[in-house]
Amino acid sequence: MSEFPQLDLSADELLTTTRSVRKRLDLERPVPLEVITEALEVALQAPSGSNAQGWHWIVLTDPEKKRIAAEYYKKSYYAYAEAGAAARAANPPEDLETAEKVVSSATYLADVMHEVPALVIGALHVPGGALPEGNQAGVWGSLLPAAWSLSLALRERGLGSAWTTLHLTYEREVAEALGIPENIRQGVLLPVAYTKGTGFKPAKRAPLDTVLHVNGW
Ligand SMILES: Cc1cc2nc3c(=O)[nH]c(=O)nc-3n(C[C@H](O)[C@H](O)[C@H](O)COP(=O)(O)O)c2cc1C
């Protein structure tokens, strides 16, 4: 039983309308830690290899801690955006309009990341701290389903987030600043806020028949 109001969405509606929310994050409305922990309780029902549950969730609400993570994120974002702009100029994507919308939205997020009420880093215990050469899926599969469940559970409670990974360019620096041990590897950073309005539409995606392979490639 949720302590926080929930949207009246079917499972399919929830799955098809949980979007990357950036410009519609409400930076002014406080987010109680308890709504995040309630969504995390849901997320912990996700599968993990051998049921090891090696995940860890680092929730940043302190302005100074958020500033550190946001600063590394922004530095990485602007380097990435510059390379992306050059690549788009050389080779314009088919759907340039959507690509430009994503850039505008992502740039906005990079600029306000420190103002988002909570930043949640999903991380995973990796024995020895070094990622294996092969079978990366076998490692990250023990964190990412739970992180996506968290995004869904947040949306169900009227909060939005955007899946981000760019701070990982500076994973070690962020780990040191936040006291994260070496054998805990970070996989995702979710900026979390209530959304401005709760209506979101399914996104345009490449048609299924371009990616579906039945009984072989
Ligand atoms: C592995 C992964 C990494 C991503 N990294 C970032 C990121 O660092 N910053 C960001 O703004 N969005 C990031 N995104 C969000 C994508 O841009 C977004 O999912 C995509 O544009 C589709 O939009 P939608 O989520 O609204 O459907 C990432 C998504 C994934 C799955």
The ligand as a Gaussian input file, in Angstrom:
#p B3LYP/6-31G(d) Opt

LIG

0 1
 C       22.181000       3.695000     -21.815000
 C       21.521000       5.050000     -21.867000
 C       22.247000       6.171000     -21.598000
 C       21.664000       7.439000     -21.628000
 N       22.390000       8.513000     -21.258000
 C       21.811000       9.735000     -21.216000
 C       22.526000      10.857000     -20.686000
 O       23.657000      10.748000     -20.204000
 N       21.892000      12.054000     -20.691000
 C       20.615000      12.213000     -21.141000
 O       20.110000      13.348000     -21.111000
 N       19.911000      11.160000     -21.628000
 C       20.483000       9.936000     -21.657000
 N       19.745000       8.844000     -22.081000
 C       18.323000       9.017000     -22.474000
 C       18.075000       8.870000     -23.971000
 O       18.498000      10.027000     -24.641000
 C       16.568000       8.609000     -24.184000
 O       16.210000       7.418000     -23.594000
 C       16.183000       8.571000     -25.653000
 O       16.410000       9.802000     -26.262000
 C       14.709000       8.196000     -25.843000
 O       13.873000       9.148000     -25.248000
 P       12.721000       8.687000     -24.230000
 O       13.418000       8.042000     -23.059000
 O       12.028000       9.940000     -23.812000
 O       11.845000       7.751000     -24.942000
 C       20.308000       7.572000     -22.011000
 C       19.560000       6.431000     -22.280000
 C       20.130000       5.180000     -22.180000
 C       19.274000       3.962000     -22.397000

